[in-house]
Amino acid sequence: MSDDPPRDSFTFLHAADVHLDSPLRGLERYEGAPVDAIRGASRRAFENLVELAIEEAVDFVLIAGDLYDGDWRDYNTGLYFVQQMARLHDAGIPVLVISGNHDASSRITRHLHPPPNVHLLRSDRPETRLLDGLAVAVHGQGFASAAVTENLSLGYPAPIAGRFNIGMLHTALTGREGHAPYAPCTTEDLRARRYDYWALGHVHRREVISEQPWIVFPGNLQGRHARETGAKGASLVTVEHGAVHAVTHRALDVVRFFDEVADVSGCDGVDEVWPRVEALLARCAAAAEGTLLAVRVRLTGACAAHSELRACHEQVVAQCRALAAAVASDVWVEKVLLDTSAPADMAATVPRDDLVGSLLHAVRDLEDDEQALARLGEDFSELRGKLPRELTTADDGFDPTAPEELRAALDDAQALLVERLGVGGRTR
């Protein structure tokens, strides 16, 4: 042990929600899809974290839960983690980890001993770690089970005088959309501990809750599906003389998701749609920062091209992907969603005195009738029970009883009928 006083100026990396070896979900396979490029994205993002720690010569790394994605299929996931931690051990960088709901002690049945620089904090009660040579105290408690519903923060100890106090916690705070309300607590609960920095995990979108003190969700390292958009990474924190000097987001992802809207209002035909899609893809490519882009394209707006877009959906998707390939080799159209509508006056131009025209008006009337839609949903409830579970529970699952799904199906039916009549867009 050195007789020198501990340093009160240092840097550290705050990461969370690594989800090692979690597959990227909801990705369509098709000719030319970058399946090989996205395989192992969570590992490559984690390698970027390790490389950043070494390049920046940080003093320690924090991982605030969900290092893993549940129990390993085999030991390769654990071996990979140990190998990466050995790199940090060789660089003299300690790593402090708490378990989250996905890697709770009750969910990980396999175990490998990591290098001595890795410290997994207790899950039965809060634990405090002091780091050699640094005026810092790290307090944290991991999840003992996959669903922790009590306010863990209330049991955290008082801050240690003369040290920069950090609290590590896997929590949804008072709730965040898309995240289970685990380890619930308020911002005031955290402030009451009088720590200098709260390193949170569980929420996959980066969010700075407070700067007095700093309470930070860094977000996950790598987006896993189209709802996890934008740059993903970790927070690099600089402390000078016992106070936070800077908290900087550092992007570490290798596949980046975008969910973008192309307004095609007023387009008379599909040929007028493509320049707007191309412009959207070009804007995304400009924000790539060296990552592979997975872009979900949403076409919206009232236009005469609506019926043709609906009737030729497969061709529309293929054309969007061709435009992406022309824009840049690292832009991939993950999915194309059609949220367009026919011009409001289109139905008025369709006569009711033939079979197809009367059917079109009947479909439009049904779409505007909330009670009729509800009854239709009830009729489909038995069908829903027979669908494969993965179809109804996936991130982009299909529920034939949901009003929005029924409206989308009615839109498709209208498009086919309008196409048959030759109204708006292509005519026969």
SETIKE-913286 format. One record per residue (C-alpha): x, y, z; residue in one letter; residue number from 1. Coordinates in steps of 0.001 Angstrom, whole numbers. Layout:
! residues N
site xx X, yy Y, zz Z, residuo A, num NUM
...
! end
This chain:
! residues 428
site xx 0, yy 0, zz 0, residuo M, num 1
site xx 1300, yy 3460, zz -879, residuo S, num 2
site xx 1622, yy 6163, zz 1781, residuo D, num 3
site xx 424, yy 8743, zz -751, residuo D, num 4
site xx -3041, yy 10170, zz -88, residuo P, num 5
site xx -5749, yy 8721, zz -2352, residuo P, num 6
site xx -6365, yy 10651, zz -5579, residuo R, num 7
site xx -9531, yy 12731, zz -5750, residuo D, num 8
site xx -9246, yy 13243, zz -9530, residuo S, num 9
site xx -9943, yy 10272, zz -11798, residuo F, num 10
site xx -12065, yy 8967, zz -14667, residuo T, num 11
site xx -14416, yy 6006, zz -14931, residuo F, num 12
site xx -16779, yy 4377, zz -17412, residuo L, num 13
site xx -20399, yy 3752, zz -16511, residuo H, num 14
site xx -22096, yy 1078, zz -18621, residuo A, num 15
site xx -25217, yy -1049, zz -18193, residuo A, num 16
site xx -27472, yy -3501, zz -20012, residuo D, num 17
site xx -24776, yy -5209, zz -22042, residuo V, num 18
site xx -26922, yy -8330, zz -22635, residuo H, num 19
site xx -23982, yy -10372, zz -23865, residuo L, num 20
site xx -24925, yy -12769, zz -26662, residuo D, num 21
site xx -28479, yy -11490, zz -26834, residuo S, num 22
site xx -29736, yy -11993, zz -30396, residuo P, num 23
site xx -30950, yy -8947, zz -32294, residuo L, num 24
site xx -34672, yy -9594, zz -32578, residuo R, num 25
site xx -37307, yy -9037, zz -35222, residuo G, num 26
site xx -34854, yy -8817, zz -38110, residuo L, num 27
site xx -36141, yy -9978, zz -41461, residuo E, num 28
site xx -33953, yy -12347, zz -43468, residuo R, num 29
site xx -33825, yy -11721, zz -47196, residuo Y, num 30
site xx -31335, yy -11853, zz -50025, residuo E, num 31
site xx -28533, yy -9448, zz -49184, residuo G, num 32
site xx -29536, yy -8938, zz -45523, residuo A, num 33
site xx -26381, yy -8420, zz -43418, residuo P, num 34
site xx -27011, yy -11426, zz -41176, residuo V, num 35
site xx -23311, yy -12150, zz -40667, residuo D, num 36
site xx -22567, yy -8520, zz -39894, residuo A, num 37
site xx -25130, yy -8338, zz -37106, residuo I, num 38
site xx -24341, yy -11716, zz -35584, residuo R, num 39
site xx -22375, yy -11091, zz -32407, residuo G, num 40
site xx -23135, yy -7355, zz -32305, residuo A, num 41
site xx -23397, yy -7395, zz -28498, residuo S, num 42
site xx -19883, yy -8864, zz -28250, residuo R, num 43
site xx -18351, yy -6334, zz -30601, residuo R, num 44
site xx -19990, yy -3473, zz -28699, residuo A, num 45
site xx -18578, yy -4903, zz -25458, residuo F, num 46
site xx -15127, yy -5091, zz -27042, residuo E, num 47
site xx -15515, yy -1410, zz -27926, residuo N, num 48
site xx -16197, yy -705, zz -24241, residuo L, num 49
site xx -13046, yy -2542, zz -23197, residuo V, num 50
site xx -10966, yy -799, zz -25859, residuo E, num 51
site xx -12313, yy 2607, zz -24806, residuo L, num 52
site xx -11433, yy 1900, zz -21176, residuo A, num 53
site xx -7868, yy 1045, zz -22166, residuo I, num 54
site xx -7478, yy 3964, zz -24594, residuo E, num 55
site xx -8767, yy 6467, zz -22050, residuo E, num 56
site xx -6770, yy 4802, zz -19250, residuo A, num 57
site xx -9815, yy 5010, zz -16979, residuo V, num 58
site xx -9368, yy 4220, zz -13315, residuo D, num 59
site xx -12302, yy 1788, zz -13119, residuo F, num 60
site xx -15389, yy 516, zz -14971, residuo V, num 61
site xx -18934, yy 161, zz -13601, residuo L, num 62
site xx -21515, yy -2226, zz -15103, residuo I, num 63
site xx -24919, yy -1480, zz -13556, residuo A, num 64
site xx -26746, yy -4719, zz -14242, residuo G, num 65
site xx -27800, yy -7044, zz -17064, residuo D, num 66
site xx -24300, yy -7961, zz -18113, residuo L, num 67
site xx -25811, yy -11184, zz -19395, residuo Y, num 68
site xx -29144, yy -11969, zz -21055, residuo D, num 69
site xx -30219, yy -14792, zz -18788, residuo G, num 70
site xx -28585, yy -18181, zz -18392, residuo D, num 71
site xx -25939, yy -19071, zz -20965, residuo W, num 72
site xx -26643, yy -21682, zz -23619, residuo R, num 73
site xx -23086, yy -22917, zz -22995, residuo D, num 74
site xx -19919, yy -21711, zz -21331, residuo Y, num 75
site xx -18753, yy -19641, zz -24306, residuo N, num 76
site xx -20538, yy -16511, zz -23068, residuo T, num 77
site xx -18799, yy -16715, zz -19700, residuo G, num 78
site xx -15433, yy -17534, zz -21254, residuo L, num 79
site xx -15734, yy -14529, zz -23543, residuo Y, num 80
site xx -16445, yy -12225, zz -20605, residuo F, num 81
site xx -13479, yy -13594, zz -18658, residuo V, num 82
site xx -11185, yy -13037, zz -21642, residuo Q, num 83
site xx -12284, yy -9410, zz -21999, residuo Q, num 84
site xx -11874, yy -8798, zz -18264, residuo M, num 85
site xx -8364, yy -10235, zz -18476, residuo A, num 86
site xx -7516, yy -7431, zz -20923, residuo R, num 87
site xx -8630, yy -4876, zz -18344, residuo L, num 88
site xx -6744, yy -6736, zz -15622, residuo H, num 89
site xx -3555, yy -6481, zz -17668, residuo D, num 90
site xx -4224, yy -2724, zz -17977, residuo A, num 91
site xx -4709, yy -2404, zz -14212, residuo G, num 92
site xx -8400, yy -1428, zz -14491, residuo I, num 93
site xx -10824, yy -2752, zz -11852, residuo P, num 94
site xx -14422, yy -3560, zz -12809, residuo V, num 95
site xx -17399, yy -3407, zz -10432, residuo L, num 96
site xx -20595, yy -5206, zz -11443, residuo V, num 97
site xx -24103, yy -5577, zz -10021, residuo I, num 98
site xx -26601, yy -8131, zz -11293, residuo S, num 99
site xx -29861, yy -7017, zz -12882, residuo G, num 100
site xx -33112, yy -8796, zz -13639, residuo N, num 101
site xx -31668, yy -10622, zz -16670, residuo H, num 102
site xx -28561, yy -11862, zz -14881, residuo D, num 103
site xx -29883, yy -12202, zz -11319, residuo A, num 104
site xx -28130, yy -14815, zz -9204, residuo S, num 105
site xx -31272, yy -16950, zz -9473, residuo S, num 106
site xx -31114, yy -16920, zz -13286, residuo R, num 107
site xx -27424, yy -17718, zz -13893, residuo I, num 108
site xx -26855, yy -21386, zz -13074, residuo T, num 109
site xx -23383, yy -21592, zz -14605, residuo R, num 110
site xx -20434, yy -19787, zz -13067, residuo H, num 111
site xx -16833, yy -19016, zz -13999, residuo L, num 112
site xx -14381, yy -17177, zz -11800, residuo H, num 113
site xx -13328, yy -13891, zz -13424, residuo P, num 114
site xx -9891, yy -12299, zz -12968, residuo P, num 115
site xx -9234, yy -10615, zz -9602, residuo P, num 116
site xx -9925, yy -7128, zz -11005, residuo N, num 117
site xx -13650, yy -7968, zz -11299, residuo V, num 118
site xx -15854, yy -7434, zz -8256, residuo H, num 119
site xx -19475, yy -8635, zz -8293, residuo L, num 120
site xx -21272, yy -6776, zz -5509, residuo L, num 121
site xx -23572, yy -8689, zz -3192, residuo R, num 122
site xx -27209, yy -9348, zz -4016, residuo S, num 123
site xx -28495, yy -10031, zz -483, residuo D, num 124
site xx -27629, yy -6600, zz 933, residuo R, num 125
site xx -25794, yy -3412, zz -110, residuo P, num 126
site xx -22004, yy -3673, zz -298, residuo E, num 127
site xx -19380, yy -919, zz -301, residuo T, num 128
site xx -16093, yy -1179, zz -2194, residuo R, num 129
site xx -13074, yy 1106, zz -1699, residuo L, num 130
site xx -10569, yy 1256, zz -4548, residuo L, num 131
site xx -6850, yy 1375, zz -3853, residuo D, num 132
site xx -5261, yy 4753, zz -4436, residuo G, num 133
site xx -8564, yy 6525, zz -5166, residuo L, num 134
site xx -10750, yy 8664, zz -2906, residuo A, num 135
site xx -13871, yy 6837, zz -4053, residuo V, num 136
site xx -16454, yy 4558, zz -2428, residuo A, num 137
site xx -18790, yy 2461, zz -4578, residuo V, num 138
site xx -22035, yy 1250, zz -2983, residuo H, num 139
site xx -24318, yy -1221, zz -4694, residuo G, num 140
site xx -26636, yy -4205, zz -4488, residuo Q, num 141
site xx -27512, yy -6599, zz -7269, residuo G, num 142
site xx -30692, yy -8593, zz -7885, residuo F, num 143
site xx -31036, yy -11885, zz -6046, residuo A, num 144
site xx -34069, yy -12799, zz -8168, residuo S, num 145
site xx -35346, yy -11831, zz -11587, residuo A, num 146
site xx -38151, yy -9646, zz -10192, residuo A, num 147
site xx -37174, yy -7296, zz -7372, residuo V, num 148
site xx -40111, yy -5164, zz -6295, residuo T, num 149
site xx -38775, yy -3555, zz -3113, residuo E, num 150
site xx -36996, yy -190, zz -2930, residuo N, num 151
site xx -33383, yy -1306, zz -2572, residuo L, num 152
site xx -32066, yy 2255, zz -2351, residuo S, num 153
site xx -33503, yy 2718, zz 1145, residuo L, num 154
site xx -30985, yy 224, zz 2509, residuo G, num 155
site xx -27898, yy 1836, zz 1004, residuo Y, num 156
site xx -25368, yy 3103, zz 3576, residuo P, num 157
site xx -24480, yy 6694, zz 4394, residuo A, num 158
site xx -21725, yy 8252, zz 2285, residuo P, num 159
site xx -18126, yy 7922, zz 3449, residuo I, num 160
site xx -16654, yy 11304, zz 4303, residuo A, num 161
site xx -13708, yy 12436, zz 2233, residuo G, num 162
site xx -14556, yy 10151, zz -693, residuo R, num 163
site xx -16465, yy 10478, zz -3948, residuo F, num 164
site xx -19501, yy 8279, zz -3288, residuo N, num 165
site xx -21115, yy 6326, zz -6123, residuo I, num 166
site xx -24341, yy 4342, zz -5899, residuo G, num 167
site xx -24943, yy 1491, zz -8362, residuo M, num 168
site xx -28558, yy 439, zz -8825, residuo L, num 169
site xx -30599, yy -1467, zz -11414, residuo H, num 170
site xx -33981, yy 264, zz -11372, residuo T, num 171
site xx -36835, yy 1723, zz -13381, residuo A, num 172
site xx -37122, yy 4588, zz -10861, residuo L, num 173
site xx -40828, yy 5521, zz -10809, residuo T, num 174
site xx -41374, yy 3701, zz -14112, residuo G, num 175
site xx -40184, yy 3866, zz -17704, residuo R, num 176
site xx -42169, yy 2771, zz -20770, residuo E, num 177
site xx -41158, yy -668, zz -21959, residuo G, num 178
site xx -39361, yy -1599, zz -18732, residuo H, num 179
site xx -40655, yy -3631, zz -15807, residuo A, num 180
site xx -40966, yy -1554, zz -12592, residuo P, num 181
site xx -38129, yy -3293, zz -10753, residuo Y, num 182
site xx -36428, yy -1871, zz -7633, residuo A, num 183
site xx -38789, yy 1148, zz -7696, residuo P, num 184
site xx -37605, yy 4376, zz -6104, residuo C, num 185
site xx -37841, yy 8120, zz -6562, residuo T, num 186
site xx -35218, yy 10681, zz -7432, residuo T, num 187
site xx -35629, yy 12047, zz -3925, residuo E, num 188
site xx -34852, yy 8615, zz -2474, residuo D, num 189
site xx -31528, yy 8695, zz -4314, residuo L, num 190
site xx -30755, yy 12287, zz -3375, residuo R, num 191
site xx -31394, yy 11430, zz 283, residuo A, num 192
site xx -28367, yy 9096, zz 226, residuo R, num 193
site xx -26165, yy 12194, zz -430, residuo R, num 194
site xx -23972, yy 10383, zz -2943, residuo Y, num 195
site xx -22077, yy 12245, zz -5667, residuo D, num 196
site xx -23085, yy 10013, zz -8608, residuo Y, num 197
site xx -25739, yy 7377, zz -9188, residuo W, num 198
site xx -24813, yy 4781, zz -11816, residuo A, num 199
site xx -28158, yy 3332, zz -12877, residuo L, num 200
site xx -29089, yy 512, zz -15211, residuo G, num 201
site xx -32202, yy -1232, zz -16623, residuo H, num 202
site xx -33506, yy 1557, zz -18899, residuo V, num 203
site xx -32128, yy 1142, zz -22432, residuo H, num 204
site xx -32419, yy 4775, zz -23479, residuo R, num 205
site xx -29752, yy 7170, zz -22221, residuo R, num 206
site xx -31166, yy 9691, zz -19764, residuo E, num 207
site xx -29599, yy 12168, zz -17356, residuo V, num 208
site xx -32117, yy 12376, zz -14531, residuo I, num 209
site xx -30259, yy 14956, zz -12457, residuo S, num 210
site xx -26959, yy 16818, zz -12244, residuo E, num 211
site xx -27287, yy 17686, zz -8528, residuo Q, num 212
site xx -26268, yy 14975, zz -7845, residuo P, num 213
site xx -25600, yy 13206, zz -11120, residuo W, num 214
site xx -28156, yy 10443, zz -11678, residuo I, num 215
site xx -27580, yy 8749, zz -15033, residuo V, num 216
site xx -28959, yy 5947, zz -17182, residuo F, num 217
site xx -26250, yy 5355, zz -19823, residuo P, num 218
site xx -28582, yy 3215, zz -21951, residuo G, num 219
site xx -27554, yy -130, zz -23371, residuo N, num 220
site xx -24342, yy -737, zz -25310, residuo L, num 221
site xx -26075, yy -2119, zz -28396, residuo Q, num 222
site xx -29642, yy -1668, zz -29613, residuo G, num 223
site xx -31364, yy -5040, zz -29961, residuo R, num 224
site xx -34374, yy -4207, zz -32143, residuo H, num 225
site xx -36033, yy -1395, zz -34049, residuo A, num 226
site xx -37552, yy 231, zz -30959, residuo R, num 227
site xx -34077, yy 835, zz -29494, residuo E, num 228
site xx -33042, yy 3633, zz -31818, residuo T, num 229
site xx -30105, yy 6016, zz -31973, residuo G, num 230
site xx -26526, yy 5860, zz -30760, residuo A, num 231
site xx -25917, yy 3411, zz -27903, residuo K, num 232
site xx -22930, yy 3276, zz -25588, residuo G, num 233
site xx -21610, yy 4254, zz -22166, residuo A, num 234
site xx -20924, yy 7354, zz -20071, residuo S, num 235
site xx -17336, yy 8536, zz -19560, residuo L, num 236
site xx -17178, yy 10412, zz -16258, residuo V, num 237
site xx -14367, yy 12780, zz -15271, residuo T, num 238
site xx -13973, yy 13710, zz -11601, residuo V, num 239
site xx -11698, yy 16579, zz -10579, residuo E, num 240
site xx -10902, yy 17284, zz -6928, residuo H, num 241
site xx -13848, yy 15240, zz -5705, residuo G, num 242
site xx -16520, yy 16748, zz -7997, residuo A, num 243
site xx -17919, yy 15688, zz -11349, residuo V, num 244
site xx -16292, yy 17724, zz -14100, residuo H, num 245
site xx -17901, yy 16087, zz -17159, residuo A, num 246
site xx -20238, yy 13238, zz -18120, residuo V, num 247
site xx -19885, yy 12380, zz -21807, residuo T, num 248
site xx -21797, yy 9827, zz -23848, residuo H, num 249
site xx -19483, yy 7658, zz -25962, residuo R, num 250
site xx -21125, yy 5652, zz -28743, residuo A, num 251
site xx -20005, yy 2010, zz -28813, residuo L, num 252
site xx -22662, yy 263, zz -30895, residuo D, num 253
site xx -21895, yy -1515, zz -34161, residuo V, num 254
site xx -25464, yy -1764, zz -35508, residuo V, num 255
site xx -27635, yy 1330, zz -35119, residuo R, num 256
site xx -31410, yy 1365, zz -35489, residuo F, num 257
site xx -33448, yy 4197, zz -36965, residuo F, num 258
site xx -37243, yy 4444, zz -37126, residuo D, num 259
site xx -37866, yy 7205, zz -39658, residuo E, num 260
site xx -40893, yy 8722, zz -41376, residuo V, num 261
site xx -41087, yy 9656, zz -45041, residuo A, num 262
site xx -44066, yy 11959, zz -45600, residuo D, num 263
site xx -45438, yy 11089, zz -49030, residuo V, num 264
site xx -48497, yy 13314, zz -48804, residuo S, num 265
site xx -49724, yy 14429, zz -52205, residuo G, num 266
site xx -47823, yy 11816, zz -54214, residuo C, num 267
site xx -49952, yy 10865, zz -57211, residuo D, num 268
site xx -47974, yy 7721, zz -57977, residuo G, num 269
site xx -45193, yy 5601, zz -56549, residuo V, num 270
site xx -42573, yy 7237, zz -58775, residuo D, num 271
site xx -43038, yy 10385, zz -56687, residuo E, num 272
site xx -42482, yy 8400, zz -53472, residuo V, num 273
site xx -38945, yy 7177, zz -54192, residuo W, num 274
site xx -37117, yy 10546, zz -54065, residuo P, num 275
site xx -38550, yy 11154, zz -50595, residuo R, num 276
site xx -37428, yy 7732, zz -49382, residuo V, num 277
site xx -33977, yy 8250, zz -50890, residuo E, num 278
site xx -33626, yy 11596, zz -49098, residuo A, num 279
site xx -34604, yy 9959, zz -45800, residuo L, num 280
site xx -32022, yy 7191, zz -46242, residuo L, num 281
site xx -29332, yy 9726, zz -47110, residuo A, num 282
site xx -30026, yy 11616, zz -43871, residuo R, num 283
site xx -29678, yy 8393, zz -41911, residuo C, num 284
site xx -26431, yy 7507, zz -43674, residuo A, num 285
site xx -24993, yy 10882, zz -42671, residuo A, num 286
site xx -25566, yy 9944, zz -39017, residuo A, num 287
site xx -24031, yy 6463, zz -39272, residuo A, num 288
site xx -20702, yy 7243, zz -37539, residuo E, num 289
site xx -19189, yy 4085, zz -38974, residuo G, num 290
site xx -21967, yy 1745, zz -37836, residuo T, num 291
site xx -24190, yy -515, zz -39878, residuo L, num 292
site xx -27603, yy 1148, zz -40070, residuo L, num 293
site xx -30847, yy -795, zz -39723, residuo A, num 294
site xx -33566, yy 1612, zz -40867, residuo V, num 295
site xx -37274, yy 1100, zz -40396, residuo R, num 296
site xx -39016, yy 3223, zz -43018, residuo V, num 297
site xx -42540, yy 4471, zz -42342, residuo R, num 298
site xx -44445, yy 5940, zz -45285, residuo L, num 299
site xx -47144, yy 8322, zz -44074, residuo T, num 300
site xx -49587, yy 10860, zz -45456, residuo G, num 301
site xx -52708, yy 11052, zz -47605, residuo A, num 302
site xx -51893, yy 10460, zz -51243, residuo C, num 303
site xx -53362, yy 9079, zz -54439, residuo A, num 304
site xx -50473, yy 6577, zz -54500, residuo A, num 305
site xx -51901, yy 4924, zz -51364, residuo H, num 306
site xx -53735, yy 2140, zz -53162, residuo S, num 307
site xx -50754, yy 1218, zz -55328, residuo E, num 308
site xx -48414, yy 1214, zz -52314, residuo L, num 309
site xx -50764, yy -1116, zz -50458, residuo R, num 310
site xx -51424, yy -3388, zz -53407, residuo A, num 311
site xx -47715, yy -3768, zz -54274, residuo C, num 312
site xx -46202, yy -3912, zz -50791, residuo H, num 313
site xx -43524, yy -6491, zz -51655, residuo E, num 314
site xx -42378, yy -4389, zz -54624, residuo Q, num 315
site xx -42311, yy -1269, zz -52419, residuo V, num 316
site xx -40082, yy -3009, zz -49866, residuo V, num 317
site xx -37723, yy -4248, zz -52589, residuo A, num 318
site xx -37452, yy -763, zz -54103, residuo Q, num 319
site xx -36693, yy 813, zz -50703, residuo C, num 320
site xx -33926, yy -1717, zz -50145, residuo R, num 321
site xx -32532, yy -1049, zz -53597, residuo A, num 322
site xx -32462, yy 2676, zz -52812, residuo L, num 323
site xx -30612, yy 1936, zz -49561, residuo A, num 324
site xx -27978, yy -73, zz -51413, residuo A, num 325
site xx -27498, yy 2835, zz -53800, residuo A, num 326
site xx -27176, yy 5368, zz -50964, residuo V, num 327
site xx -24491, yy 3499, zz -48986, residuo A, num 328
site xx -23283, yy -62, zz -48483, residuo S, num 329
site xx -23822, yy 149, zz -44713, residuo D, num 330
site xx -27500, yy 1180, zz -44845, residuo V, num 331
site xx -29978, yy -1659, zz -44513, residuo W, num 332
site xx -33765, yy -1292, zz -44631, residuo V, num 333
site xx -34971, yy -3461, zz -41759, residuo E, num 334
site xx -38671, yy -3075, zz -42535, residuo K, num 335
site xx -41100, yy -880, zz -44472, residuo V, num 336
site xx -44365, yy 99, zz -42784, residuo L, num 337
site xx -47217, yy 1690, zz -44705, residuo L, num 338
site xx -49169, yy 4267, zz -42724, residuo D, num 339
site xx -50499, yy 6114, zz -45759, residuo T, num 340
site xx -54147, yy 6816, zz -46473, residuo S, num 341
site xx -56238, yy 7607, zz -49490, residuo A, num 342
site xx -57253, yy 11237, zz -50067, residuo P, num 343
site xx -60394, yy 12067, zz -48113, residuo A, num 344
site xx -62439, yy 12644, zz -51252, residuo D, num 345
site xx -61475, yy 9396, zz -52978, residuo M, num 346
site xx -64496, yy 7417, zz -51759, residuo A, num 347
site xx -66807, yy 10085, zz -53130, residuo A, num 348
site xx -65519, yy 9339, zz -56631, residuo T, num 349
site xx -66365, yy 5668, zz -56338, residuo V, num 350
site xx -69957, yy 4726, zz -57211, residuo P, num 351
site xx -71898, yy 2446, zz -54852, residuo R, num 352
site xx -73920, yy 845, zz -57634, residuo D, num 353
site xx -71559, yy -2018, zz -58446, residuo D, num 354
site xx -70327, yy -4889, zz -56283, residuo L, num 355
site xx -66726, yy -3687, zz -55776, residuo V, num 356
site xx -67733, yy -70, zz -55174, residuo G, num 357
site xx -70373, yy -982, zz -52607, residuo S, num 358
site xx -67878, yy -3273, zz -50854, residuo L, num 359
site xx -65319, yy -443, zz -50731, residuo L, num 360
site xx -67821, yy 1880, zz -49065, residuo H, num 361
site xx -68794, yy -858, zz -46615, residuo A, num 362
site xx -65153, yy -1306, zz -45612, residuo V, num 363
site xx -64677, yy 2444, zz -45133, residuo R, num 364
site xx -67830, yy 2642, zz -43010, residuo D, num 365
site xx -66603, yy -238, zz -40847, residuo L, num 366
site xx -63223, yy 1459, zz -40297, residuo E, num 367
site xx -64967, yy 4537, zz -38872, residuo D, num 368
site xx -67314, yy 2560, zz -36571, residuo D, num 369
site xx -65626, yy 1931, zz -33193, residuo E, num 370
site xx -68359, yy -423, zz -31968, residuo Q, num 371
site xx -68274, yy -2466, zz -35162, residuo A, num 372
site xx -64486, yy -2738, zz -34879, residuo L, num 373
site xx -64815, yy -3955, zz -31298, residuo A, num 374
site xx -67286, yy -6647, zz -32366, residuo R, num 375
site xx -64945, yy -7675, zz -35179, residuo L, num 376
site xx -62105, yy -7968, zz -32662, residuo G, num 377
site xx -64263, yy -10251, zz -30516, residuo E, num 378
site xx -64914, yy -12427, zz -33570, residuo D, num 379
site xx -61147, yy -12834, zz -34029, residuo F, num 380
site xx -60425, yy -13662, zz -30374, residuo S, num 381
site xx -60619, yy -17421, zz -31039, residuo E, num 382
site xx -58194, yy -17014, zz -33956, residuo L, num 383
site xx -55735, yy -15189, zz -31699, residuo R, num 384
site xx -55695, yy -18117, zz -29301, residuo G, num 385
site xx -54645, yy -20436, zz -32130, residuo K, num 386
site xx -51754, yy -18277, zz -33386, residuo L, num 387
site xx -48174, yy -19215, zz -32396, residuo P, num 388
site xx -47143, yy -17432, zz -29205, residuo R, num 389
site xx -44032, yy -15969, zz -30820, residuo E, num 390
site xx -46222, yy -14264, zz -33435, residuo L, num 391
site xx -48375, yy -12450, zz -30859, residuo T, num 392
site xx -45690, yy -11636, zz -28256, residuo T, num 393
site xx -42742, yy -10554, zz -30445, residuo A, num 394
site xx -41599, yy -6925, zz -30511, residuo D, num 395
site xx -43582, yy -6457, zz -33708, residuo D, num 396
site xx -46214, yy -9048, zz -32841, residuo G, num 397
site xx -49587, yy -9350, zz -34554, residuo F, num 398
site xx -52811, yy -9208, zz -32532, residuo D, num 399
site xx -55873, yy -9675, zz -34773, residuo P, num 400
site xx -58154, yy -8391, zz -31987, residuo T, num 401
site xx -56404, yy -5004, zz -31656, residuo A, num 402
site xx -58241, yy -2060, zz -33281, residuo P, num 403
site xx -55036, yy -707, zz -34856, residuo E, num 404
site xx -54327, yy -4100, zz -36455, residuo E, num 405
site xx -57890, yy -4324, zz -37750, residuo L, num 406
site xx -57666, yy -828, zz -39243, residuo R, num 407
site xx -54427, yy -1770, zz -40991, residuo A, num 408
site xx -56105, yy -4865, zz -42450, residuo A, num 409
site xx -59053, yy -2757, zz -43582, residuo L, num 410
site xx -56628, yy -316, zz -45204, residuo D, num 411
site xx -55134, yy -3208, zz -47162, residuo D, num 412
site xx -58585, yy -4344, zz -48208, residuo A, num 413
site xx -59456, yy -838, zz -49390, residuo Q, num 414
site xx -56216, yy -612, zz -51344, residuo A, num 415
site xx -56974, yy -3846, zz -53178, residuo L, num 416
site xx -60499, yy -2683, zz -53966, residuo L, num 417
site xx -59344, yy 736, zz -55177, residuo V, num 418
site xx -56683, yy -971, zz -57278, residuo E, num 419
site xx -59384, yy -3173, zz -58766, residuo R, num 420
site xx -61461, yy -81, zz -59573, residuo L, num 421
site xx -58480, yy 1850, zz -60938, residuo G, num 422
site xx -59109, yy 4844, zz -58639, residuo V, num 423
site xx -56058, yy 6898, zz -57589, residuo G, num 424
site xx -52595, yy 5762, zz -58606, residuo G, num 425
site xx -52219, yy 3087, zz -61278, residuo R, num 426
site xx -55242, yy 2449, zz -63494, residuo T, num 427
site xx -55953, yy -603, zz -65552, residuo R, num 428
! end
